[in-house]
Amino acid sequence: MKLLVIALNLVGWPIIQLSLSSLFLRLPDALFAADNWLTRERSLEQGGEIYRRYLLVQRWKGLLPDGASWLGGRAKKNVASRSFAELTVFAIETRRAELAHWCMLLCAPIFYLWNPLWACCVMTLYGIAANLPCILVQRANRIKVDRLLRRFEMQTHEHEAAIHSVAGS
């Protein structure tokens, strides 16, 4: 029985993470096209300042693996270009990844079914350590990308307004 518990603990997290990653990669992009109550930017994030200044995300985010690319998804390490279309796809992928990692983290109580309290704590800490950094990076990246997308939209509106004013003259 003890060997079974050890085996469940060792393979449990990888199975959960790979299964949920695979599931989220198969979901349509339209589900992640806009922020929801969980992914929307909060005032606490101070326009991304909390990630830049206090959590220093830029310094350590490159150490995290990009699991989506292992499973045939779109890589999020680098944006292919700074076009509006590419940035929009990147924002979609950050939402997809963030929600997948939240779901993975919420699976920690599964381990409570067969573990003593101390092991439940260890498994929960692992879940936090494996998923929270990824969530933070996705949020930091999306805030930055959303700012660029808003800039694109403002420039487009200004350009259209200029065309209309010239055409109206």
N, C-alpha and C positions, 0 to 999 in steps of 0.2 A: 504493500500500500504506500509506503514511504517513497519507493522508487517511482510510483505512478504520480504522486504529488510533485516530485522533483521534475519529472518529465513534462507534466502539464505546465509547470511554472517556466521551464526553459523554452518550450515551443509555443506557449500561449500567446505571448506578446508578438512574436514574429507572425504567427498565423493571423492574429487580429489586425496587425498593421498592414500586412500584404493583402488580406481580404478586403479591408475597407479601402485601401488605396486603389485596388483593382475596381471595386464597385464605383467609387467616386470618379474614376477616369472614364467609366462607361456612361455616366450621367450626361445629359445634353448640356451644352454650354449655356443655353438660355436660363437654366436654373441658377447660374452664377453671374448673370449679366448685370445685376444690380445688388447693392448692399441690402442686407436684411437687419433685423434687430441685433443680431449677434456680431455681424461683420462691419456695421457702420462705425465711422470714426467717433470717438468719444472726446469730450472736452479735456479729459485727463491726459489724453495723448498729445495735447498742445501742438497740433499740426505736425506731429512726428518728432517734435523736440525731445520728448521723453526717450525715444529710441536712439536718437543721435547723441544727445548730451549725457544722459544718465545711464542708459543701458549699453551704450557703445556698440550697438548692433553691427555697424559697419566693420568693426575690428574682428568680430568672430563669426559673422554669418557665412563666410566662405568655408568654414570648417564643417558645416552641416552638409550631409548628403542630399541630393535631389532624387528622392525615390521615384518620382513620376517618370523620369527618363529611363529608369530601370524596367518599368512596366509598360513602356511604349507611349507614355504621355509626353506632353510638351515640357521641355527643360525650362527652369526658371532662373538658372544661374545668370544668364545674360539675356537682354532683350535684343532680338535680331536687328531691329532698327528703331528709330524714335518716331516712326510714323504713327498717326492716330490709330490706324488699324492694329498695328503691332502692340501698341500700348494698351488698347482695349482688350486684346487677347490676353496680354500679361495680367491685367487687372482681374479678368475672369479666372485665370489660373491661380492667382493668389487667393481668391475667395474659395475656390475648389479645395486648395491645399489647406487653408485655414480650417474650413468646416470638417474636412477629413481628419485633421489632427484633433479637433475638439471631440469628434466622435470616438476616436481612438482613446483619448484620455478618459472619456466617460465609460469606457469598458473596464476600467480598473476594478469595479465591484464584482466582476465575474470571478476574479481570483479569491474573493472572500468566501466563495462556496466551499472551498476545500483547504484553505490555509488557516493556520493559527493567527492570532492578532498580530504578532511581530512580523510574520511573513506578509500579511495584508498591507502593513505599513511599508515594507520593502517594495512590494509590487506597485503600490500607489506612488511611491517616490520615483520608481523607475518610470512609470507612466508619465509623471510630471516632467522628469528630466529628459525623456525622449520626445515629448510633444510640445511642451511650453516654449522652448527656444524656436522651434519651427513656426509656431503660432506668432510669436513676436516678430520674426523676420518677415512673415507674410504680411502682417499688419503694417510694419515699417515700409516695406516695398510698396504696398498699395497706396498708402498715404502719399508717397512721393509720386507714384504714377498718376494718381487722381489729380494731383496738383498740375502735372504736365497736361493731362487731358482737359482740365478746366482752362488752362492757358490756350490750348488749341481751339477750344470752343469760343473763347473770347476773341481770339484773332480772326476766326471765321466770321463771327458776328460783326466785328469791326470792318472786315473786308466787304461783307455783304452790304453793310450800311454805307460804306464809301461808294460802292458801285451804284446803289440806289440814289444817293445824293448826286452823283455825277450824271446818271441817266435822267434824273428829274430836272437838272439844270437846263 
